[in-house]
C-alpha cells in the first residue's frame, strides 16, 4: 500500500531551517521511501542538499535544486531541470510558506505583499509550470500545504495576511481540482495544525517574544486535544496518502492534520 514506485515527485521547501524534520524535508524522504524519485527545491541550497543526501544514503534517488519559488524564472527553470533529469513530474508538493504577525493597520504593506506571495504565489507558480506537463501526460497529483490558520482564528494573536493566504490555498486547490478533474489530475490540500518542527525554535519563539522556549512548546502541546503537537512526519504521511493510488477518488478536499485542534474551538 501507498507505493509510488516509478513516480517523480517535485517537492518545494524540501529543506529544513534547522536541525530536525520540517514538513518539506520529511515529505521528501517519505515519498522517496515509498519509491518516488524526488526533485527537492529549496531557497537554501545546503538544506536541499541535506535532504537529498539522506535519500541517497537510504538507497533512494533524489536531486537537490536551489531556487526561489517567488521568482517565476527560477521556478520555470527548476521544472525544466526536473523534466530534463527525470522526464516527467507525477507529483507536485507545494510546501513553501511562513507566518508573520500583524493586522491591516499595523502591518506594513510590503510585509502583507510578502506574506501573500510567500504563502500563495509560490503555489501558483509551482502549478503554473508543472500542470502543463501533467496535462500532457494525462495524469498527476498536486498537494498544497495550507494551515489551520486558514480555517480558524486564535484569540490574542493576529496574522491577517498569513490567514488570508492559507485560506486562499484551500480555494486555489479546489479550483485546480475542478479545472483538471477530467484531465486525470487530482489536487488536494493538507492542513497542518500546531506542529513541532524546526520552525518553532527558529522563528516562532522569537516572533512571540518568548524568553522560555520550553515553556512555549509545553503550552503549544497542552493546547492540542490529543496532548501534543504534530511533527513533520505526520504531514509527510498525509501527503503520501493523497499522492498514492489509494487516494485516486479523492480530489478538491482538505486533509486536516491537527490532533483535533480545529474542532476544539478558539484558544
Buried (B, 14 or more C-beta within 10 A) or exposed (E): EBEBEEBBBBBBBBBBBEEBBBBBBBBBBBBBBBBBBBBBBBBBEEBBBBBBEBBBEEEBBBBBBBBBBBBBEBBBBBBEBBBEEBEBBBBBBBBBBBBBBBEEEEBEEEBBEBBBBBBBBBBBBBBBBBBEBBBEBEBBBBBBBBBBBBBBBBEEEBBBBBBBBBBBBBEBBBEBBEEBEEBEBBBBBBBBBBBBBBBBBBBBBEBEEBEEEEEBBEBBBEBBEEEBBBBBBBBBBBBBBBBBEEBEEBBBBBBBBBBEBBEBEEB
